[in-house]
Amino acid sequence: MPHTVALLAAASKDQGPGATLRIVLLASLIGAGLLAWFLLRGYRSDDNNDAND
């Protein structure tokens, strides 16, 4: 039994936190872009939003 555990431990392909960090980084960049778009779209100078027609 100890040989099986050692074999499984050696055969596991643990890549560390690399994939998780890539997903978190990508999601945060997309979230920051959407947040910037949402906040900055109110600063457009359209004439359509004027109350004085």
C-alpha positions, -999 to +999 in steps of 0.1 A: +000+000+000+027+026+007+042+020-028+008+029-043+006+061-024+041+071-034+034+062-070+002+083-071+020+112-054+048+111-079+024+108-109+003+137-099+008+167-121+003+195-096+011+227-115+007+250-085-015+281-085-006+291-121-039+283-137-059+298-109-039+330-109-043+333-147-081+330-143-082+355-115-060+380-134-081+376-166-114+380-147-101+411-129-090+427-161-123+421-178-141+434-146-120+465-146-127+472-182-164+467-177-164+489-146-145+517-165-169+515-194-199+517-170-185+546-151-172+566-181-203+562-202-220+588-181-194+614-191-202+614-228-212+648-241-243+638-262-269+663-271-296+637-267-295+638-229-302+675-226-334+684-207-338+717-228-351+706-262 
